[in-house]
Amino acid sequence: MSRVLVTGGASGLGAALVNRFVADGHQVLSTDVAAEVDGHGATAYRQLNVRDAADWDAAVAWCEENWGGLDILVNNAGIATGGRIDVESLAEWDRVIDINLMGVVRGCRAFTPMFKHQQSGQIVNTASAAGLVHPPMMSSYNTVKAGVVALSETLSHELSPYGVSVSVVCPSFFKTNLADSIQGADTAMGATARQLIEKSPRTADDIAAKVIAGVQKRQFLIIPDRPALLAWRTKRFARPLYDRQMRKIAARAKQRTEASGPARDAGGAGSPAAAADSVPSAGER
């Protein structure tokens, strides 16, 4: 039985992971930004804002006092974002960097001393297919998720001598409430992302099952769905095809923007949504 902490555990993939860990007999501390959550399903719940270093310190102290340590840290909390580089504001960039990237950094920094002392532990960071493939009109989201992948690879080597393993999770779109976190100036991109999330045939529980299997194997790169895997392989092994597809997406989006105006450019042919089946463009928190 492992001791597991999951951030963003109140909904979406986080809640699905919490439920599966609990069903498998593990002790689970579910955390989220809300002070209280009903029906979270974990063995314990506490408030944790991933932007707050003091909250992280308190979580470490809780694990030490109540469990005597931690076995698996799941850095899962995050938000959806995106937009064209000249439309999305710098404030939006600051927000997604602070939550999706620095939130993971804070978690890794907070628990690494404990893991080093134990000479054991596992860090699981939720990134996205957008951390591996980088479609247009998603520069902020692509950037932070690629950063999570880079951080995870770095730590997989850095912490290996201490008996600590690292996994990074890179799903494409699946049904969740992640769309509720979308905000910002590029409303067209937000509408497209919402459409992709809500129309996906995959559920959070589908993704969680594959994630848990990868975690059990201590697999570094966990790509839990076929569209994400195909997109990654296309980029790796058929780069000219991948580049052509991405440039077509951008060119068609430009045509739609010029024809209808940016406020109404919210999907259809030439948008990231239209190309999602061939090259998925983002993922889950």
C-alpha positions in Angstrom: 0.0 0.0 0.0 1.4 3.4 -1.1 0.9 6.8 0.4 -0.2 9.1 -2.4 -0.8 12.9 -2.7 -2.8 14.2 -5.7 -3.1 17.9 -6.5 -6.2 19.0 -8.4 -7.9 16.0 -6.9 -11.4 17.5 -6.6 -12.4 17.1 -10.3 -11.4 15.8 -13.7 -8.4 13.6 -14.1 -7.3 14.3 -10.5 -10.6 12.9 -9.1 -10.4 9.9 -11.4 -6.9 9.2 -10.2 -7.9 9.6 -6.5 -10.7 7.1 -6.9 -8.6 4.5 -8.7 -5.7 4.8 -6.1 -8.3 4.4 -3.3 -10.0 1.5 -5.0 -6.5 -0.2 -5.3 -6.1 0.1 -1.5 -3.7 3.0 -1.3 -3.8 5.8 1.3 -4.6 9.0 -0.7 -4.5 12.7 0.3 -6.6 14.6 -2.2 -5.8 18.3 -2.5 -7.3 21.2 -4.4 -7.7 24.9 -4.1 -11.1 24.8 -2.4 -11.2 24.8 1.4 -13.7 21.9 1.5 -14.9 19.4 -1.1 -17.8 17.0 -0.8 -17.5 13.4 -2.0 -13.8 13.6 -3.0 -13.5 9.8 -2.2 -9.9 10.0 -0.8 -8.8 8.9 2.6 -8.1 12.5 3.4 -8.5 16.0 1.9 -6.8 19.3 2.5 -6.7 22.6 0.7 -3.6 23.2 -1.4 -3.1 26.1 -3.8 -0.2 25.1 -6.0 0.8 28.8 -6.3 1.4 29.1 -2.6 4.7 27.8 -1.2 3.4 27.8 2.3 0.6 25.4 1.3 3.2 23.1 -0.1 5.2 23.2 3.1 2.0 22.5 5.1 1.3 19.4 2.8 4.9 18.1 3.5 4.4 18.5 7.2 1.0 16.8 7.1 2.5 13.8 5.3 5.3 13.6 7.8 3.0 13.9 10.8 0.2 11.6 9.6 2.0 9.1 7.4 5.7 9.3 8.2 6.5 10.2 4.6 5.1 9.9 1.0 5.5 7.3 -1.7 3.8 9.0 -4.8 3.4 12.7 -5.5 1.0 13.4 -8.4 1.4 17.0 -9.6 -1.9 17.2 -11.6 -3.5 20.6 -10.9 -3.7 22.9 -13.8 -5.8 25.1 -16.1 -6.6 25.3 -19.8 -5.4 28.2 -21.8 -4.3 29.2 -25.2 -4.6 31.9 -27.9 -2.8 33.6 -30.7 0.4 35.3 -29.7 -0.8 38.8 -30.5 -4.2 38.2 -28.8 -3.5 36.4 -25.5 -2.3 38.9 -22.9 0.9 38.8 -20.9 -1.2 38.6 -17.7 -2.7 35.3 -19.1 0.9 34.0 -19.8 1.9 34.9 -16.2 -1.2 33.0 -14.8 -0.7 29.8 -16.8 3.1 29.7 -16.1 2.5 30.2 -12.4 -0.1 27.4 -12.2 0.7 24.8 -14.8 4.5 25.0 -14.7 5.6 26.7 -11.4 2.9 24.7 -9.6 4.7 21.5 -10.6 8.1 23.0 -9.8 6.9 24.0 -6.3 5.6 20.5 -5.7 8.8 18.8 -6.8 10.9 21.2 -4.7 8.7 20.7 -1.7 8.9 16.9 -1.6 12.3 16.2 -3.0 14.1 16.5 0.4 11.7 14.0 1.9 12.2 11.6 -1.1 16.0 12.0 -0.9 15.9 11.2 2.9 13.7 8.2 2.3 15.9 7.0 -0.6 12.6 6.3 -2.4 9.6 7.9 -4.0 7.8 8.6 -7.2 6.9 11.9 -8.9 4.1 11.9 -11.5 3.7 15.1 -13.4 0.6 15.7 -15.6 1.7 17.5 -18.8 -0.2 17.0 -22.0 0.1 16.0 -25.6 0.7 19.7 -26.1 4.0 19.1 -24.3 5.1 16.9 -27.1 3.4 18.3 -30.2 3.0 22.1 -30.6 0.1 23.3 -32.8 -0.4 27.0 -33.7 -2.6 29.3 -31.6 -1.6 27.5 -28.4 1.7 29.1 -27.6 1.3 29.6 -23.8 -0.2 26.1 -23.2 2.3 24.4 -25.4 5.2 26.2 -23.7 4.2 25.3 -20.1 3.4 21.7 -20.9 6.7 21.3 -22.8 8.3 22.8 -19.7 6.7 20.1 -17.5 8.1 17.4 -19.8 11.6 18.9 -19.7 11.4 19.3 -15.9 10.3 15.7 -15.6 13.1 14.3 -17.8 15.7 16.4 -15.9 14.5 15.1 -12.5 14.3 11.5 -13.7 18.0 11.6 -14.1 18.8 13.9 -11.2 16.9 11.9 -8.6 17.7 8.4 -9.9 20.7 8.0 -7.6 18.3 8.6 -4.6 15.9 5.8 -5.7 13.3 8.3 -6.9 11.5 7.7 -10.2 9.7 10.3 -12.3 6.8 9.9 -14.8 5.2 12.5 -17.1 1.6 12.1 -18.3 0.8 13.4 -21.8 -2.9 12.8 -22.8 -4.8 14.5 -25.6 -8.3 15.9 -25.1 -10.9 14.0 -23.0 -14.2 14.8 -21.3 -13.7 16.8 -18.1 -14.6 20.1 -16.5 -11.3 21.6 -17.6 -13.1 23.8 -20.1 -14.5 25.8 -17.1 -11.0 27.1 -16.4 -10.7 28.7 -19.9 -10.5 32.5 -19.8 -8.7 35.2 -21.7 -8.8 37.6 -24.6 -8.7 35.0 -27.4 -12.4 33.8 -27.1 -12.2 32.0 -30.4 -9.4 29.8 -29.2 -11.3 29.2 -25.9 -14.4 28.1 -27.8 -12.4 25.7 -29.9 -10.7 24.2 -26.9 -14.1 23.8 -25.1 -15.5 22.0 -28.2 -12.5 19.6 -28.3 -12.9 18.7 -24.6 -16.6 18.3 -24.6 -16.8 16.2 -27.8 -14.0 13.8 -27.0 -15.0 10.1 -26.8 -12.5 9.6 -23.9 -13.3 10.1 -20.2 -11.2 11.0 -17.3 -11.5 7.5 -16.0 -10.3 6.0 -19.3 -7.2 8.2 -19.0 -6.7 7.5 -15.3 -6.7 3.7 -15.9 -3.8 4.0 -18.3 -2.0 6.5 -16.1 -2.2 4.1 -13.1 -0.8 1.3 -15.2 2.1 3.4 -16.3 2.8 4.5 -12.7 2.9 0.9 -11.5 5.5 0.2 -14.2 7.4 3.3 -13.2 7.2 4.3 -16.9 8.8 7.7 -17.6 6.6 8.8 -20.6 2.9 7.9 -20.2 0.9 8.6 -23.3 -2.5 7.2 -22.3 -4.5 7.5 -25.6 -4.1 6.6 -29.2 -4.5 10.2 -30.7 -1.7 11.5 -28.5 0.5 8.6 -29.3 -0.1 8.9 -33.1 0.6 12.6 -33.0 3.9 12.1 -31.1 5.0 9.4 -33.5 4.1 11.5 -36.5 6.3 14.3 -35.2 9.2 11.9 -34.4 9.1 9.8 -37.5 7.3 11.8 -40.2 8.4 15.3 -39.4 7.7 16.8 -42.9 4.1 15.5 -42.7 3.7 16.9 -39.2 5.0 20.3 -40.3 2.7 20.5 -43.3 -0.3 19.7 -41.2 0.5 22.3 -38.6 1.1 25.0 -41.3 -2.2 24.1 -43.0 -4.0 24.6 -39.6 -2.4 28.0 -39.3 -3.1 29.0 -42.9 -6.8 28.0 -42.7 -7.2 29.8 -39.4 -5.7 32.9 -41.0 -8.2 32.7 -43.8 -11.2 32.3 -41.4 -9.9 35.2 -39.3 -9.7 37.5 -42.3 -13.1 36.4 -43.6 -15.1 36.5 -40.4 -13.1 38.4 -37.8 -11.3 37.1 -34.8 -14.4 37.2 -32.5 -16.2 34.6 -34.6 -13.3 32.4 -35.5 -14.3 29.7 -33.1 -13.9 26.4 -35.0 -14.7 24.7 -38.2 -12.4 24.0 -41.1 -8.9 25.3 -40.6 -9.2 25.5 -36.8 -7.3 23.3 -34.3 -10.6 21.6 -33.7 -10.9 20.5 -37.3 -7.4 18.9 -37.2 -7.8 17.3 -33.8 -8.3 13.8 -35.1 -5.0 13.8 -37.1 -2.8 15.8 -34.7 -4.3 16.4 -31.2 -3.5 19.8 -29.9 -3.7 19.8 -26.1 -4.5 17.8 -23.1 -5.9 17.7 -19.6 -4.7 19.2 -16.4 
